[in-house]
Amino acid sequence: MSEPVVMARGIKRLGYLLLAWVSLGMAVLGAILPGLPCTEFVLLSAWAASRCSPRLSRWLEQHRLFGPLLRDWRDGGRISRRSKVAASVAMLGCLGLLLWHQPPWWVLVCAVGGMGCGALFIWSRPERLGGRGQ
């Protein structure tokens, strides 16, 4: 059971609000640009918004794209099969671009290691039971 969230005040509220909006902007960019994550920034934005802006938090929860993702994460850390596949395809695309540019071996090892850890994490998460997006 989670404890109730206390709204921040003053400069702390401003910091959370800035973090929420910057993270949301990065999430939108991540939906467009390959290699930039979207989900993590949406989750960070929702977390920060829940501490400073009930209005922004409510908007994120009710958004047609972000809402289901946030509800799935809140209700058991679930990630839809569609999101897992999309993330995996994006990682493979980025790996292909990286190989095409022939980076130093250590850059390749670091990138493959990071993408591998990310893929293991998302594929270890439970999926939505029934419904859309699986």
C-alpha positions as CSV (number, residue, x, y, z in Angstrom):
1,M,0.0,0.0,0.0
2,S,1.5,3.4,-1.0
3,E,1.5,6.4,1.2
4,P,-0.4,9.5,0.2
5,V,1.6,12.0,-1.9
6,V,2.2,15.4,-0.2
7,M,2.2,18.3,-2.6
8,A,5.5,20.2,-2.7
9,R,5.5,24.0,-2.0
10,G,7.6,26.9,-3.1
11,I,10.9,26.3,-4.9
12,K,10.6,22.5,-4.5
13,R,7.2,22.7,-6.3
14,L,8.8,24.7,-9.1
15,G,11.6,22.1,-9.4
16,Y,9.1,19.3,-9.7
17,L,7.0,21.2,-12.2
18,L,10.1,21.9,-14.3
19,L,11.1,18.3,-14.1
20,A,7.6,17.2,-15.1
21,W,7.4,19.4,-18.2
22,V,11.0,18.8,-19.4
23,S,10.4,15.0,-19.0
24,L,7.1,15.2,-20.9
25,G,8.9,17.1,-23.7
26,M,11.6,14.4,-23.8
27,A,8.9,11.7,-23.9
28,V,7.3,13.4,-26.9
29,L,10.7,13.6,-28.6
30,G,11.3,10.0,-27.7
31,A,8.1,9.0,-29.5
32,I,9.6,10.6,-32.7
33,L,13.3,10.1,-32.5
34,P,14.8,6.6,-32.6
35,G,17.2,5.9,-29.7
36,L,15.6,8.3,-27.2
37,P,13.3,6.5,-24.7
38,C,9.7,7.6,-24.3
39,T,8.3,5.4,-21.5
40,E,10.9,6.3,-18.9
41,F,10.3,10.0,-19.5
42,V,6.5,9.6,-19.3
43,L,6.9,7.8,-16.0
44,L,9.3,10.4,-14.6
45,S,6.9,13.2,-15.7
46,A,3.9,11.5,-14.1
47,W,5.9,11.0,-10.8
48,A,7.0,14.7,-10.7
49,A,3.5,15.9,-11.7
50,S,1.9,13.9,-8.9
51,R,4.1,15.9,-6.4
52,C,3.4,19.4,-7.7
53,S,0.4,19.7,-10.1
54,P,-2.8,17.7,-9.7
55,R,-4.0,19.2,-13.0
56,L,-1.0,18.0,-15.0
57,S,-1.1,14.6,-13.2
58,R,-4.8,14.2,-14.1
59,W,-4.1,15.2,-17.7
60,L,-1.4,12.6,-18.1
61,E,-3.5,9.9,-16.5
62,Q,-6.4,10.7,-18.9
63,H,-4.3,11.2,-22.0
64,R,-5.2,8.7,-24.8
65,L,-1.5,7.7,-25.4
66,F,0.1,8.1,-22.0
67,G,-2.8,7.2,-19.7
68,P,-2.9,3.4,-20.5
69,L,0.9,3.2,-20.1
70,L,0.8,5.0,-16.7
71,R,-2.2,2.9,-15.4
72,D,-0.5,-0.3,-16.5
73,W,2.7,0.7,-14.7
74,R,0.9,1.8,-11.5
75,D,-1.2,-1.4,-11.4
76,G,1.6,-3.9,-11.3
77,G,4.5,-2.6,-13.4
78,R,3.0,-4.0,-16.5
79,I,4.3,-3.2,-20.0
80,S,2.2,-4.1,-23.0
81,R,3.5,-6.5,-25.6
82,R,3.2,-3.8,-28.3
83,S,5.5,-1.5,-26.2
84,K,8.0,-4.2,-25.6
85,V,8.2,-5.1,-29.3
86,A,8.4,-1.4,-30.3
87,A,11.2,-0.8,-27.8
88,S,13.1,-3.9,-29.0
89,V,12.8,-2.9,-32.7
90,A,14.0,0.6,-31.9
91,M,17.0,-0.8,-30.0
92,L,17.8,-3.1,-33.0
93,G,17.5,-0.1,-35.3
94,C,19.9,1.9,-33.2
95,L,22.3,-1.0,-33.1
96,G,22.2,-1.3,-36.9
97,L,23.0,2.5,-37.2
98,L,25.8,2.1,-34.7
99,L,27.3,-0.8,-36.6
100,W,27.0,1.1,-39.9
101,H,29.1,3.9,-38.4
102,Q,31.8,1.4,-37.2
103,P,32.4,2.8,-33.7
104,P,35.4,1.9,-31.5
105,W,34.9,-1.5,-29.9
106,W,34.3,-0.1,-26.4
107,V,31.5,2.1,-27.6
108,L,29.8,-0.9,-29.3
109,V,30.3,-3.1,-26.1
110,C,28.8,-0.3,-23.9
111,A,25.8,0.2,-26.3
112,V,25.1,-3.5,-26.6
113,G,25.4,-3.9,-22.9
114,G,23.0,-1.0,-22.2
115,M,20.5,-2.1,-24.8
116,G,20.7,-5.7,-23.5
117,C,20.0,-4.7,-19.9
118,G,17.1,-2.5,-21.1
119,A,15.6,-5.3,-23.2
120,L,16.0,-7.8,-20.3
121,F,14.2,-5.5,-18.0
122,I,11.3,-4.7,-20.3
123,W,10.8,-8.3,-21.3
124,S,10.9,-9.4,-17.6
125,R,7.9,-7.2,-16.8
126,P,4.4,-8.7,-16.8
127,E,2.1,-7.9,-19.6
128,R,-1.4,-6.5,-19.6
129,L,-4.0,-9.3,-19.2
130,G,-6.3,-9.3,-22.2
131,G,-7.4,-6.0,-23.8
132,R,-5.7,-3.8,-26.4
133,G,-2.0,-3.2,-26.9
134,Q,-0.8,-6.7,-26.2
